[in-house]
């Protein structure tokens, strides 16, 4: 048994003995796993986040869980949640995905996946989480792997058989009271049958194939007439930041694709697809409203002004596109 597997035993025992919160999709995982298959359907863990972003739990020592010991959230993001009056971010898994709720509302970042996507996810996560200094350094990567079991490789094959939830409880803004954790009612999660039906329906859609050339300075151009009109309406200078281009290059990312559909957005990196980020239940509208109301977008991503979002978002969500970003040197 691996070290990760041994660690699960005390964790599971403490979860059973502690007063955890009920899960929104509790029981769904056990109901969908084939007879005889391994399944874990765990309660939701409540994690308290303080104003500095430090995370703690009254229920379980986080140091026992690989990857959670000493975890912190960016202080500016915590401040944005608090100033906006947000108190709870609930993160729930189900057999085909992961759903986020901010104070009871579906939030962008909710995803759908199947076995094919999970099989692709390992190499993508390795690229995204690699230190830029170690990119391409196979010897350093091999040494790092030998020192520590690969938690991602261990968990991905059984991810669909594990039901779990985490609730981040943020500090209460001055002058306000702590609210009860919201109950989620009326939300219908995507099942494998739902996504199979959606994919069949999408086959009848006319999909716009859009190559977008990214210049070394981040500016965008395309031969697609409709998209060129949309780009021409954007303020001067809007494009891919040079710092983002440098980050892509340092991590060995040579291919970047975006597929927009009525159900959501699917990003591809070096030919491998990430889970589809859903937006058909208000997830995108809710995160944009949060970014505007909290002031986070204006402060951190001024390029995404209301004018830009007012042009780009309806364009992308209103029509199906397969967008290929042709990076410099690609």
N, C-alpha and C positions, 0 to 999 in steps of 0.2 A: 504494500500500500504506500502511495506517495505521501510526502510531507503534507501536501495540500489536503489529501484525504484524511489523514490523521487529525488535522486541525478542525475538520468539519465536526468531529465527534463532540468535543467540549462546546463548540459553538451551538450545535443543535440542542444539546442538553440545556444550556443557558437560555436559549430561546424558548424552550418548552416550559421552563420554570419561571421566566420573567413575564411581566405584564405587558406584552406587545399589543399593538393595535391590530384590529381585524383588517384583512385585505379586501380591496374592491373586487378583485377577481379570484378570491379565495375559492379553492375547489376546482377551478377550471382546468388547471394543469393535470391534476389526478384524473379528471374525467376524460381527458383526451389521449393519455398515454396508453399504448397497447398493453394488453394483459401480460404481466410478467416483467414489464419494463421498469427500470428504476425511476422513481419520482420523488421529488421533494416539494411539498406545498407548505411554505413557511408563512408565519405571520409577518406583519410589517414592523420594521424597526424604526423607532423615532430617534432622530439625531438632532441635537440642539446645536444651533450655530450662534456664536456670539458676535459682537460687533466687529471683531478683528478677523472673522472668518474661520476661527478655530472650531472644530467639530468635536462633540462629545456625546456620550450616550449613558443614560442611567441604567440601561438594560444589559449591556454587554461591553466588556473591555475591547475597544476597537483594535488594540495592538494584536489581538489574537486573529484578526481577519486580515489575510494578505492584501496589501495595498491600501488599507484604511488607517493603519497606525500613523498618527501625526498628520492626518489629512486636513487641509485647510481650503477654504473657498476664497476667491479674490475679494479683498475688502471692499473694493468699489462696487462690485456686483451686490454684495450683501447690503451696502449702504443704499443702493438703488431700490432693492426690495423693501427695506425698512421705510425709506422716505415715501415710497408709494403705498404704504400701508399693507403690504403683503406679509402674511404670517406663515403660510404653509405651502411647500412644494412637495406634492406626492408623486412618487415614481413607482409604477407598478409593472411587473412583467406578466405576460400571459403566454400561452404556447406559441403564438405567432408574432410576438412583438413586445414593445415596451411603450407605456403611455405616461405622459406627464400631465399633472393637473396643478395649476397655480390657483390657490384659494378656490378650488372646485371647478375651475374652467380648464378645458383642454388646452395644452400649451405646445407650441412648436418645438420639435425635438422628439415627439412621439413617432415611433417607427414600426414598420412591419418587416418581418423577415421569414424566410423559409430555409430549408436545408441547403439549397444551392447558394443562397446569399451567405449563410454562416460559413460554408466551406471557403468562400472567397474572402471572408472577413479577416482571417488570420494574417495573410500577407499584407492586407491594407493597413491593419492596425500596427504591424511592424514598421511600415513606412511612416505612418503618422506619428508614432510615439518615439521613433528613433531620434537620438541626439544628432543635430546637424553636424557636429564635429566628428561623429562616428559613421556618417553616411558613407557607404562603400568600404568601410573598414571591416572586412569579413573576420579577421583575426580577433578584433575587439569584440565583435558580436558573438563569436563562438565562445570566447572566454566568459562573457557575461552570461550566456546560456548555461555554461557548465557550473557557474556559481549558484544559480537560482533556478528552481523548477519554473517552467513556462506556465504561468497561471492561465493566460489566455488560451494556450493550446489545450490545457486541461479542461477548462470550463466550456469552450465553444461546442464541442460535440454533444454535451448534455444540457446545453442552455435551455432548449425547448422543454426539457423535462424538469426544470426547476422554476417553481413559482415563488416569487418573493417581492417584497415591497420595502421602500424606504421613504420616510416622511422627514423632510428637512423643516425644522421649526425655527423660524427666524425671530430675532429680538422684536419686542413690541415697541412701536414708535412712541415717543414721549407724548403723554396726554391721552393715550388710547388704552383700551383694555384688551386682554387676551381673549380671543374668540375661540369657540369650540372648533375642533377640526371638522371641516365641511364633509358632509356625506355626498357621495357621487350618485346621482340618480339620472336615469334615462340615457346614459352613454352606452353605445353599442360598440364593443371592440370588434376589430376585423378578424374574421376567422379565415382559415385556409380556403374554405368554400367561397367566401366573399371575394377574396382576392383572385381566385380562379375565374369567377364570374366577371369581375372587373377587367381582367386581362383579356377575356374573350370579347367583351364589349369594346375594348380599346383597339382590337384588331380592325374594326370597321372605321376607326378614326383616320382622318387625313393628317399625318404627322409631318410637320415642317422640318426638313433637315437643314441645320444652320451651322456652317463653319464660321467661327469668329477668330480672326487673326489678332493675337496679342503682341503689340510692339514692345521692344525692350523698355520703353518708358511707361508701359502699362496701358497705353491707349488702345482702343478697340476699333476694328473695322470688319466688314463682312460683305460678301457678294449677294447675300439674301436681301431682296428688295424690301420686304416688310420690316425686317429687323434693322436694316440701314435707316429706314424712316424713324423707327423708335430711337435708335442711337443718336440721330440728328437732333432729336428733341431734348436730349439731356444737356445740362449745363456744361460748358467747356471744362476739360480736365477730368471729367468723370471716367474712371476706368479701373483697372486692377492696380492697386498700390505696388510700387517697386519693391517695398519690403516683403509683400506677399509673394511676388515673383522670385525674390531671392530665397525665401523659405521653401518654395516648391522645388527650386533647383537644388538646394542643399540636401533635400530629402530624396532626391532622385526621382521626383515626380515628372514624368515626361508626357503623360496623357491625362486630360481632365475632360469629362463629359457630364452634361446635365440633361436629364430627361424629365420634362414636365408633362404631367397628365392630370386629369380632373381629380384624382385621388391624392396626388402629392408629387414630390420631387425625388428623383433617384440620381445620386452622384456616382460616377465611375472614376476610379483612380488606377492608372496603368492597366486598364482593361478589366479590373475587378469592380463589381458593384457593391456599394454600401447599401444597408437597409433603406427602404423607401421612407422618406420623411413625410408624414401625412399632413394634409391641410384641408381636407374636405369636411371637417367637423368644427371649423373655426379656429384651428390651431394657429395658423399664420396671422389671422386678424387679431387674435388675442395677444400674440407676442409683439406685433407691431404697435398695438395700443399700449402695451406695457412699456415698450421702448420709448414711445412718445410721452406718455404720462409721467414716467419716472425721470425723463431727461437723459436717459442713458445713451440713446442713439445720438442725440445732438452733441453730447460731450465726447463720446468715444468714437463715433463713426459719422462725423459731420458730412461726409460725402453722401450718406443716405438721407438726404433732406426730404421733407414732405413732398417737394416737387419731383424729386427723382423717384421716390417710392410710388407716387401717384401715377407715374408713367410706366415703370417697370413691372410692378406687381400685377396690375390688371392684364398687362400684355402677356406675362408668363403664365398666369393662372387661367387665362381665358382661352388659350389655344395650346394644343400639344406640340411640343418641340423636342427634337433631339439636337442638342447643342454640343458642338465639339470646340473646345478652346484650344487653338493651335498656339502653343507656347513658343517663345523665342528659341530658335535652334531646333524646334521640332519638325 
